[in-house]
Amino acid sequence: MATKPSPRSELFEYEELPKDDDTIRVVTITAGWPWQSIACNLTHVSLSNRAARYNALSYTWGDPRDSCSIKCNGKVFVVTKDLHSALRHLRQRSKPVALWIDQICINQSDNMEKGHQIQLMSRIYSSAALVIVWLGPHSDNSKDAFRFGKKVVSTFLPDAPSVGADRQLPTDHHLLRGTGELFRSDHHWAYGEGRILPDRYHKNWEALKTLLSRRYFSRVWIIQEVAMASNIIVYCGHDRFTWAELVLLVDLLYTNIPPMFFGIHTEILGLPANHMRAIQKVKMTRADNITPSLYDLLIRHKDFESTDPRDKVYALYGLAGISIAPDYSMPAEEYFTRLMVQMILEFTGKDCTLPENEPTFRNLIYARNFAAGLPVSVRGRIMSLLFSAGISKQKLNLPSWVPDWSVSQTPFPIWGRTHDGRSPSCAGGDSLGPMELLGLEWTQQGDIHIVSGFSEPPGLRLTGKICGTVTKVGSTEVRVDEPMESENQQRALATWFTESIHISTSIAPSVPAPDNVHINPGRDEFVNTIRMRNQKPLLATSEFYHGKTYYDNNRVLNFTKDQSYKSKLPFVLYTSDYWESIPRIAGRSFFAATRGCLGLAPFGTHVDDVLAIFIGFDVPFILRPDGDDRYRLVGDCYVNSEEIWVGDAVGVYDRPLLKQRLVYRDLPIQTITLI
């Protein structure tokens, strides 16, 4: 509920901070009893002053419409309800508490100040005496979760750091390499004989799942806030973990406890708290004096979230060593487009550059056109950027080839995902073809070409081959962001498989061989497509294929027990087929295209979209014609064609195909313009 507005004369007004300085504001919370209103004072402090001591708060803002009033320097100051709860818990009865809190210490209505203060945040958190992680107040079962979490850590790691002891996790701790065996005694995960831990139906597992699924763990800002900190305590109400305890707990759960204990949804998306493992790796990188690139940080942490789309990038500036202040006057669409152009130019690094006020990664001179035969590392970076793009992964109004970094949950990636660690495809060969950025406005300073702006719309021209047109495509969405065992998802799964099998059998008829019922070309074609030819299940370790534990937890497959569903299938699908395919089909549609191919495309693919291979890209793409030989990128796709998958379609390799004739080799290689 929003706070009732106060007269303007009673509202707090900020005193302006010095410009181009390392001065920050620190808020001091006045001592008080629980029933008293929150009162505080703001003072200016220089980060260069080592005598200044303060703690920094890492928390979730919450809904800005749900607010409370406090007094700051005697005036009314409005904060979110979530922050108000934190202030009440952190206030002490006998002495004031000095804190840095972005919501109070930064004038959020002043974009210039906001950008400059965010530029200082890496120093703010690294200089803090203590970083306080606030998960929020107690919930009904959070106390159970804390007690149980501490028991998990102490049971298997009695010498683990705890509150009052060493608060830092050793960077060489063996858990970070994964033990993987602590819970696997006789397939009972150490809760059978002796009952060290409760069984999988005990309420404590649900309590722990709820705690580790709190919104805090998905905030992009926590990467910098925690990675820069030297001393961290994690609070939920009055309960607390050290950072070491939390990371050890998450690592134990991640590497040892079957995720089925937390429900099938966490099998696919993982617990939000698993982000702590990624952040710990950033901390270890910093301990080795390695500064990651902005590109690496974006790719590794794109599943984090932020309220402002631009913060998905700005929140990583400090970790990447970028010293330029974020520009909140620039719309997210323009910023993401400039960022993509800049990364492409940097990775291909020749003879042109961007304006001086661009947040450049290095002082390089770039080329307007880039040549074929780029190094593999550059090829991999260019590929991963384009795999992150496409209108199926965009909420903002962007060129289709520009990643929308504000989108956090996307379909299971096709590229780079095989059980044996090899690349699953080399559809376009291993050397990038010629590319060109279009619609850039250039000026020349001496021998240097400078990008001064964009025409509408900017484009990316690549070299490749149009391999066919989508003729049939499923219309049912299996959502990425909804638990698979939910009623809605169960209906969606049943419909998805039914309509997909119908599409498949219309292209590859299901006719069992009379002398061997196990040979069914139609079934094989369908199963190979939905499993992307991968034979190892994704949703279960090998132990789950033995005994009661695996089948007791098949809630996600309830829809397969419906007789009306079974009666629609022209062939049998085995449990392993479902387990292997379900993570892959979320966010994707089954499709058929000309020349008889089947595949998985981004949900939202239309009939008459086209299938394309770009030279140098491992997997194919779906494109949408947009007139005048221009296309909008829909997204990457899987095609169940050996000719495409091994690179024969573009003639890069000349490998004999034993059971399949070449149907794409004769198609011309051409320039393809993405807008």
Beta strands, then each sheet from edge to edge (+ up, - down):
strand 1: 23-29
strand 2: 39-46
strand 3: 55-58
strand 4: 67-72
strand 5: 75-80
strand 6: 97-100
strand 7: 130-134
strand 8: 232-236
strand 9: 239-242
strand 10: 352-353
strand 11: 369-370
strand 12: 435-445
strand 13: 448-473
strand 14: 588-593
strand 15: 597-602
strand 16: 610-614
strand 17: 621-625
strand 18: 630-636
strand 19: 638-639
strand 20: 670-674
sheet 1: 5+ 4- 2- 1+ 6- 3- 7- 8- 9+
sheet 2: 10+ 13+ 12- 11+
sheet 3: 10+ 13+ 14- 15+ 19-
sheet 4: 10+ 13+ 16- 17+ 18- 20-
end
